[in-house]
Every structure is written in C-alpha cells, then in structure tokens.
C-alpha cells in the first residue's frame, strides 16, 4: 500500500498583495516522503505558501516544481494532491462515504473499486461505522478524520494540511496528531503541514520551516530548531526561552566562548561548530539563550552558581515554574521537576542556579 | 392551583437558579411581550379573514358563490392563467437571478457594492413605480423601440406593451431582487473553502459547481422560486398596467369588482379561493423546505447524534436506488468528468450573459426614469431633446401632489412606529423566552407577508366600513403595519440572536434591573437592526398601493394612489419625478442605516487567540 511521495521544490517563490509581500522569495526543497511543517505566527505567509503549492494562490515570481516538473501552469484540480482544510470543508449534502468517494469518482474509478477503496480508507481512520452519516451528525474529531480520509483516498503523492487541528481541543488534537504520524509512516506520502502551534510542529515533523514576514527564518529538524535556533525570533517562538544580552570575553575552545551578561555575570556558552566559530571577537555584543528547564537549582556553595531571589512560584503538576531575579537585576524563568519531599521554593526565597556550557546557546 | 399562579410563585427563585437558560426576566414576563403583537394581528388580520370566510358563505348562499367561481370560464381561466404566469415568472427569475447571485457572491470591493445596490435599490422601490418605468421602456416611442430603429433592425415601432411578454418581463424584473437576495442569503452561509476542497479533490470548475456548490444552494433557489411564485399569484398592478385583455390575472377581478360591492359574498368567495390557493402552495412548500423559507431563515435540522437508525428500504426505494446508481455510473459521472474538461471561460461567459441581462433589467428602469424626469417637453418623449427641472417644479407646485406626499409620509411614519413597537417586543419575546411552539408563533406573526394584498384589503374593508375607519390615517397606518410588523420581527429577531446573552447576564449580576439591562445593553446592541427594520417598515407603508386602494376613501389620497390614477389616465413624465425622488429617498435611508451599522459600539474583543505552546 505505501506509495512514493513526491519531491517538491520551491524556487524563490513570491506572492504579493498590493505592496505587501505575503511570501517573499522562499526557496525550499521538500524531500520525497518527508513530513515538513511550515510554522509561523498569523500573517507570516505560511497559509499563502501552502495555497501556492496547492495552486489556489498564483505565484507572482519564482517557480514550484513537483518531481522536477513545473506546476505553475497546472490547474489546482489537476495537481492530484490531497488537502485537509482548517474547518474541515466537508461537503454538507453528502454522506461520509460520498465525501470520501468524491475524488475517486472525479478520477473515473468504477463503482465497485471506489466502494472497496472508500471502505479501506474509512477503516484506516476507524470511520467504518459512520459511512452513511452526514457531516452534521459527526463530532469535530470525527469530521476531521473524514476530511483526512477524503484527502488520502486517492493515495496521493502529496498531502497538504492547512492548520487541520486548530479547531479541536487539546486532547483530541494529541490523539489525531498521533493518527496523522502513523498514517504518514504507513502511506509514505510527502506531507506539507501548516500550523502556528510550535509544539505541534515539533511533535509531528521531520523538518520545520519557521516563517516570519513571508520569509524562512530557519529550516531544520525539530531538534536543531529547539537547541540551536539561528535567530532570536526562532528562539522565542519555539519553546520557552530566556534571552540575555551579553558581551564576549574570549574563546574557550572551538565550540565554547566565555561571556559576561550586561548585568555582570560570567558564563560559558556554546555555539555550533563551523566557520563562524572563529569569528568571535572580545568585546562583541551577543545574545545568549538559556532554556528554563536547563537551569538547575543547586546548593548555595556550588562554584559558579548564580544567586537569585524567587519572585513567584507556580505549580504546574509535574513541573514547577519559578520567576526569579538575579543578583545582577536580570530576570529569568526556571522550570524544574517537582520532586516529592523536596521543599518548593517560595516567593522571597534565595535560590542558586547552575548550568553547563552546553545548556547555554549563543545566538548568531 | 392553576398553572399560571404556580409559575408566578416559582418564577422569582427559578429565575435566580436557572440563569443560563432562562432570560433575565425569568421567562414568564418576557412571554407577555408577545401579547401586543398577537392581539394586533388578531384584530386586524385573523378576525377580518375569518369574516371574509363567513361572508363568502353567508345567508342562504351556501357554497353557491364558490360554484360560480369554478363554473364561470372567466374566473376559472384567469386562475389557470395566473398559475401559468406565476410559474413562468418564477422560472425566469431563477434562470437570470441565480447567475447574478453567483456573480455578486464572487465579487469584491466597489464592484460588489455596485452589484448589490443594483439589486437592493429596486427591492425597496414600489412596484407601481417600477411598473411605470417598464411602461416607459416598452412604450411605442420608448428607448427600446428607438434603439432598435436606430440600429436598423426594425422599420416601424413594435407594440411591446400590453401583451403577455410585457407582463412576464415586467413581473419578473419586479420580483427578481427577491430571488437574488434569497439565493445570496444561502450562498453567504456556505463554507467558502468547500469549493477549494472540491477542486483539491480533482473536480474542475464546472464539476465542482454542479456537484458541490449547486446542491448546497438548492434550498435557497427553491425558496426563491416559491417566494416569487407566491408573490406573483397575487399580482395585479403590473398586469393591469402592462397586460392586454387576454392577460387578466385572478387578483385583478377582485380589485376591479370591489368598485361595485353589490355582488354580495361572491367577491369574498373569489378572495377566499386566491387565499386558499396561496396557502396551499406555501403549505406544500413548507412541508419540504421548512417554513423558514418565508422569512429567509435556514431550516433547523436536528440530527440525533449517535442514533443512526436506518430504516429498511421498501421495494420501491430499492428499485429507484438501483436505477439511480445505474444512471449515475453510466451517465452522471462520465458527463460530469466531461464537463470538467469544458474550459471554464465558456461556462463563465454563459453565466455572465444571463447575469448581465438580469442586471440590465434592474438598472435600466431606474436610469430611464431619471432621464425622463428631467425632460423639458410637455409630453413624454425619449430621448429628451432638452433637460430642465420643469416637471419637478410642477410636482412641488401642485398642492394635490404635495399633500399626497405628506399623507404618505405621515401614514408611513405612524405605521413604522407601530411596527417597531409591536415587532420588537414580539422579537424579544420569541428570542429570549422559553416559550413552547416558538416556530408556530413565528409562522403566524410572519404570515401576513404571504397573503395577497387584495385579500387583505378586501377583508379589512368590511371591518373598516363597520368601524367607520375608511379614510382615517391611523386606520391605514395600522393596516400597513400588518406587513411592517413581520419585517421588523424578522430583522430584530436576527439581530437579537447575535447579542451575547452573557453581556445581559453580566449587567444583571452587577445590579441592573431587567428594564435597565434592555435599555443599556440590549438596545444599543440591536440599534443597527432597529434602524434597518425602521427603513423596511416605513417603505413598506410608503410603497403600498393595494391596501390603500381599498381603505383610504375618496379624500385621503396617498402618493401611490395619486400615481395610480395618473398612470392609468396618461403616460407623462410626472411619475418619473416621483420615481427619482424615491430612489433618492431610498439611497438616503440605506446610507443612514449603513452608518448605524458602522458606528455601533462593538463589543470588546476577546483577548487575542493565545498561540498554543
């Protein structure tokens, strides 16, 4: 049953509305069978880019190639993609089975084969019982699964998904996320997924393209995005973050530099290997990222630990979130496991924070 | 203890307990707001209609009057003809109105505003004035004949007026806005992405239209067809002015014979037949479409989620489903795939041609009237040789025309006030109370809109004679309010439904009495709806000719009545002045309503969607 996915190449794609460029010279190659997510805040151009791939939004400049062939002149209904829409966009006057069968009938597949393939696809999404219902008789999660079934029934080589889970509540979202992941494994199609939810992007994707103001800010695996953000925008948009301004004191080795924050605290931080590793000059202004969960609470006498006063302490279940003020006046957020038997810090308490050079990341 | 007193005892603490479901006044008081409207329609609508029924079988006549209606060929033929004309008009409106509605739905920006105004403006202008414009257009020396002569297509002017074609074209043009607006209402409720979903599934533009868009607009189209059909059944102004001797419609007999009331109950029998036919059509339609189609609402379908009980199909159903499958496989789907290959421009140009023609029939009468009204000649001519304000001067210098204008405005304002008071209170009662049988009440309160004007006029005439109200301004205003009330009810109820009940609850929790909640929270929120409703109600009275024909007496001549006399007597440019003035009035009214929509205090927005994570 697995089908090969297509390779999609975007070459300097631009789309303008008046003077505003919704998509501004985006180049990107999506590998066959890859799960790629376009992540960005609203207005970043991610949906316009997806609409351009689907053929709904014309491309002003640049080109889109599918398996090496330009599709700029191909009408959307001839591209042969599957698509899932934000609010499902199910055909309200058709039953579930008719909705799913629609694309096959348009292709000219005979009735008996259509019926078999519809049954198979509905079974794949555990919708077999609901085949004769109308969309208005289904719950939100069921409607979304029908929309997915409709998109994959032709076993397309590309499936486009435009914020498909944003209308669902958190639990349902997580369960359909895992369903989409396993479908992707089984079918092997290329999936282009659009979302503004960074945790969804991290959970689902092989690679993520972070968009802001119509441009790709960073393209990478979820791991790279989280650990080695290449821009402050990515650092702040993906995950929780503390970003401090600092000054370079000197290079420790090829991967680690010595820094001092503007408040006067010393730290070592790493930066990926590469040509820029040698470029740091003493006195240079940089920004350093400290993830809240990488800051550890340590005993007072630990060498190199930063002293801080707790401003607020919030119990989140398995985690504890602390807002602290450093002795230098700078503020940090800390996330730490709530361990039974250990007393939780209260507002006004003095705590000490420590982290290794690999827990701090110098932003380029 | 009676049920009512039980409720009164329970009401105060029930109101406190059940805040979420019950209205601020605890349900009981709110229901009473329905009483004025119910009483009003009971006196001015139900009672006269029942009286009409009684008169039609009064004395020793029995059913003999009815026997005459069906035995005399004159009436029977007129009834059959009326059905034929109404059906043709409905078909024409559908053919031209649907493409126009699609174009408007797809249009954006200034183009959309233009297209919408071209539909909405005529909708508000009186039938009489638009019929007059068609008389000018189709006249022997009218613009169409002049154009054809100039193009060399004909050598002598054609007789375009006073025949069946003229009747069909003009009634269709008059009712076209109703069709377009009904379909547009349906289109605007659709999920805009469904079209894309069909395309992404491989459907070409035509296939996506036929298989996805069209089936979903079918309820709107059917509702439009029925509304147009039912309205056309009771038409008599347009056929009377533009038809020939062989185009007599049923309602015309009633209006004409009302002049000599010596006919006993025969007239009432005629009216009862027209009423029964209309109600029958509406009842059959409502059975399938839901009665909501009358006021442009959507059928409320309640599906029992989780109880998917399938009835076992009977043999007939099995046979038809087998045939259907065979037809679909052999013919339907292949044809659809073929259609998908038809280049979209070809399909689009056909749609544009139909929509363009529809647009022309809406805009041309208004434009031609405006041109004619500035004519400098002492008689009707087109195109005018010179322009001047002479006909405007004549209108305002003539005390009879001015007093008619004042009468119409007075009656309109009075009627608008009655409609607003009765309709708004009924809307609050229907939307905010926990009353049972709301849809039955709604149907009753809205039903005056579908009863033909001649029937209402005739039935009220007997009542007014007895009360000596014929010719009274207040009586006429009340009669007009019968139609104004449903309009206000529908518009205000729709507005009320969008008001967040929690805002009212918040005001109540912080100590506002029910009256203050209404004045400070509810009323400001529905102000735009009230403004729109006021315009509708005023124009409904201002435009009315039919009820005034029966009820205004010899001395109280409203503007449409004077126009009617003038148009029947001769064709001069004076009515064009009234037409142009009314266009200006409607534009002004729409502009005021529009500014009410835009200056309304918007509720504080919700906090921006917290991006997840």
Interface residues (C-beta under 8 A of the other chain):
Chain A: X41 X54 X56 X75 X76 X77 X78 X80 X81 X82 X83 X85 X86 X87 X89 X90 X91 X92 X93 X102 X103 X105 X106 X107 X108 X110 X111 X130 X132 X133 X134 X136 X137 X138 X139 X147 X150 X151 X154 X160 X196 X197 X198 X199 X200 X239
Chain B: X191 X193 X194 X196 X197 X198 X199 X200 X201 X202 X203 X204 X205 X207 X208 X211 X212 X215 X216 X301 X303 X304 X305 X308 X310 X325 X329 X333 X334 X336 X337 X340 X611 X612 X613
